[in-house]
Amino acid sequence: MTTVTITFAGFIGFLGRGAAPRELECLMAVASGMTSKEAARDLGISSGTIDKRLLALTTKLGVTRRAALVAEAFKRGLISPAAVLAILLAAHGAIVSEPMTKVRRSGGSESKIESRIAARRVEASLAA
């Protein structure tokens, strides 16, 4: 199953989860901190349209404030930050604590941990 997404203002919006495409665009604009006028300028629509789409979405999600709307959208998986996946992949090496790749060395009063990556030398054994 493929997921159709919309990317706007540093967020990814997922279609097919209860929000219309224009509602998702308005929601992502609000989530990025834009005012209605700024979002309207970027989307090429009037600020009244932004307010109406956000009102429709707050009714669908059962909230009354914009901050609650963004929080509920995150909870339901309607939107997510576009950079989250990139950050997780980049930080994964620092977060992982596999005992086979860590070497502890005592060096005075500090405890230091080095990361070591074991490489298999299959090529050397095949050549011999």
SEBABA-854724 format. One record per residue: residue in one letter; z, x, y of N, C-alpha, C in turn. Coordinates in pm, whole numbers, padded with zeros to 5 digits, always signed. Atoms other than C-alpha are relative to their C-alpha. Layout:
// residues N
AZXYZXYZXY/...
END
This chain:
// residues 128
M+00000+00084-00117+00000+00000+00000+00000+00089+00124/T+00007-00078-00123-00100+00143+00335+00072-00074+00111/T-00073+00057-00112+00109+00088+00643-00080+00025+00127/V+00073-00012-00126-00070+00018+00969+00102+00029+00109/T-00094-00041-00104+00099+00189+01261-00068+00005+00136/I+00043-00018-00138+00070+00205+01638+00086+00113+00057/T-00074-00109-00063+00169+00521+01825-00010-00014+00151/F-00002+00011-00145+00276+00497+02188+00131+00057+00052/A-00117-00052-00071+00518+00685+02416+00097+00075-00090/G-00085-00080+00086+00648+00914+02142+00067-00078-00112/F-00056+00083+00107+00726+00632+01897-00112-00049-00090/I+00093+00060+00095+00557+00492+01589+00048-00141-00026/G-00032+00139+00028+00550+00114+01553-00072-00045-00126/F+00055+00043+00128+00493-00047+01214-00040-00147+00007/L+00050+00138+00000+00275-00358+01200+00032-00067-00133/G-00026+00075+00121+00335-00632+00947+00147-00019-00030/R-00144+00016+00021+00712-00638+00991+00059-00103+00095/G-00050+00110-00082+00736-00941+01219-00029+00009+00147/A+00029-00015-00142+00616-00810+01554-00151+00014+00020/A+00142-00008-00035+00274-00851+01714-00031+00138+00059/P+00035-00132-00053+00083-00538+01823+00041+00020+00146/R-00036-00014-00141+00138-00603+02196+00152+00004+00016/E-00147-00003-00003+00509-00671+02133+00051+00139-00038/L-00040-00135+00040+00537-00337+01954-00026+00102+00110/E+00030-00093-00110+00367-00153+02240+00104-00012+00111/C-00100+00022-00104+00606-00310+02490+00137+00052-00044/L-00127-00047+00054+00904-00233+02267+00007+00153+00002/M+00000-00147+00000+00803+00133+02230+00009+00055+00141/A-00011-00042-00140+00763+00160+02607+00144-00009+00049/V-00140+00018-00039+01114+00023+02661+00088+00103-00071/A-00078-00097+00076+01252+00249+02387-00013+00141+00059/S+00019-00133-00060+01106+00551+02567+00059+00010+00140/G-00067-00003-00129+01289+00453+02887-00084-00046+00117/M+00086+00048-00108+01003+00304+03086+00049-00133+00055/T-00024+00131-00058+01051+00016+03327-00120-00089-00032/S+00111+00091+00025+00832-00293+03300-00124+00040+00079/K+00114-00039-00084+00613-00171+03586-00067+00126-00053/E+00058-00123+00055+00567+00175+03434-00076-00028-00130/A+00066+00035+00125+00484+00029+03094-00128-00078+00026/A+00118+00079-00034+00241-00218+03252-00112+00091+00049/R+00100-00094-00050+00063+00066+03431-00063+00078-00115/D+00052-00078+00113+00030+00269+03108-00082-00084-00097/L+00069+00087+00094-00082-00028+02898-00116-00076+00063/G+00109+00070-00067-00315-00173+03160+00016-00150+00004/I-00029+00143-00008-00146-00513+03177+00100-00023+00112/S-00095+00029-00107+00082-00691+03423+00144+00015-00050/S-00140-00014+00038+00458-00642+03429+00056-00132-00053/G-00040+00130+00054+00496-01016+03365-00031-00013-00148/T+00037+00001+00142+00315-00973+03034+00101+00081-00081/I-00102-00082+00068+00560-00697+02939+00126-00082-00021/D-00123+00079+00008+00855-00923+03016-00013-00115-00099/K+00021+00112+00094+00705-01215+02820-00004+00048-00144/R+00006-00053+00136+00630-01002+02514+00138+00045-00048/L-00136-00040+00036+00981-00857+02521+00089-00121-00024/L-00076+00123+00021+01127-01207+02555-00032-00061-00136/A+00040+00052+00131+00927-01320+02252+00063+00082-00112/L-00057-00087+00104+01051-01021+02054+00152-00013-00008/T-00146+00019+00005+01415-01069+02156+00034-00131-00070/T-00022+00127+00070+01388-01428+02034-00019+00018-00150/K+00025-00024+00143+01240-01313+01702+00114+00077-00066/L-00104-00085+00058+01511-01052+01649+00141-00052+00024/G-00131+00061-00023+01797-01267+01780+00094+00080+00087/V-00082-00077-00092+01920-01040+02058-00026-00047+00143/T+00016+00047-00137+01962-01091+02433-00027+00112+00101/R+00017-00110-00094+01947-00745+02594-00102+00101-00052/R+00102-00098+00039+01685-00470+02595+00058+00111-00087/A-00063-00105+00082+01924-00208+02458+00025-00050-00142/A-00022+00059+00132+02016-00441+02173-00133-00020-00073/L+00134+00017+00060+01645-00507+02116-00047+00131-00063/V+00042-00130+00052+01572-00137+02071+00085+00039-00122/A-00088-00032+00113+01875-00089+01844-00035-00083-00123/E+00036+00088+00112+01778-00387+01628-00135+00038-00059/A+00131-00043+00049+01419-00264+01606+00012+00126-00086/F-00025-00118+00084+01544+00073+01475+00062-00040-00133/K-00067+00044+00123+01769-00103+01222-00097-00064-00097/R+00096+00072+00086+01485-00321+01093-00122+00083-00035/G+00113-00086+00032+01238-00035+01081-00129-00036+00070/L+00120+00034-00076+00999-00174+01340-00057+00122+00071/I+00044-00121-00069+00986+00155+01531+00081+00119-00049/S-00071-00124+00028+01081+00515+01471-00057+00109+00089/P+00052-00109-00083+01053+00832+01679-00106+00079-00076/A+00110-00072+00065+00731+01020+01605+00040+00141-00039/A-00037-00139+00024+00902+01359+01611+00106+00016-00109/V-00108-00010+00098+01170+01276+01352-00045+00074-00125/L+00048-00064+00122+00960+01381+01054-00021+00149+00022/A+00023-00141-00029+00858+01708+01217+00131+00077+00012/I-00130-00065-00017+01218+01789+01309+00069+00017-00135/L-00063-00009+00131+01344+01712+00959-00062+00109-00086/L+00065-00103+00079+01085+01933+00797+00031+00140+00052/A-00030-00132-00057+01153+02219+01036+00144+00042-00026/A-00141-00032+00016+01530+02198+00998+00044+00000-00146/H-00037+00010+00140+01526+02148+00621+00048+00134-00057/G-00039-00132+00049+01545+02521+00551+00139+00041+00042/A-00134-00036-00047+01857+02558+00760+00108-00090-00059/I-00098+00098+00050+02026+02248+00619+00030+00019-00148/V-00015-00010+00144+01969+02312+00250+00098+00111-00035/S-00097-00102+00042+02253+02495+00081-00009+00018-00151/E+00016-00028+00142+02120+02601-00255+00071+00130-00034/P-00076-00121+00031+02352+02853-00419-00088+00116-00048/M+00085-00107+00051+02061+03047-00572-00071+00076+00112/T+00068-00069-00109+01912+03133-00232+00097+00060+00101/K-00099-00055-00093+02236+03233-00059+00066+00122-00062/V-00068-00122+00044+02386+03581-00086+00115+00023+00095/R-00118-00023-00084+02739+03634+00040+00036+00148-00005/R-00039-00141-00008+02834+03979+00160+00121+00011+00089/S-00117-00021-00084+03167+04087+00288-00028+00121+00089/G+00025-00109-00093+03133+04299+00596+00106+00000+00108/G-00108-00002-00098+03462+04351+00770+00069-00134+00006/S-00076+00124-00017+03635+04050+00914-00090-00124-00001/E+00090+00115-00004+03325+03829+00942-00056-00027-00139/S+00071+00030+00124+03174+03648+00652-00143-00034+00038/K+00142+00018-00031+02797+03664+00660-00071-00057-00122/I+00081+00058+00108+02551+03465+00458-00145+00030+00031/E+00143-00026-00014+02194+03578+00406-00076-00097-00087/S+00088+00084+00081+01914+03363+00281-00100+00091-00069/R+00093-00081+00076+01706+03519+00009-00092-00091-00078/I+00097+00077+00076+01392+03382-00143-00047+00086-00116/A+00040-00073+00120+01322+03488-00498-00148-00024-00026/A+00144+00011+00028+00957+03560-00569-00024+00041-00144/R+00034-00033+00138+00821+03556-00920-00119+00094+00000/R+00106-00101+00006+00606+03853-01000-00084-00019-00126/V+00082+00031+00117+00376+03689-01252-00123+00089-00002/E+00121-00081-00007+00078+03889-01128+00025+00139-00058/A-00031-00134+00049+00249+04220-01208+00013+00002-00151/S-00016+00002+00145+00336+04117-01562-00133-00026-00070/L+00131+00025+00060-00017+03992-01629-00089+00124+00006/A+00082-00120-00016-00172+04316-01503+00043+00111-00096/A-00051-00107+00085+00046+04535-01726-00039-00014-00143/
END
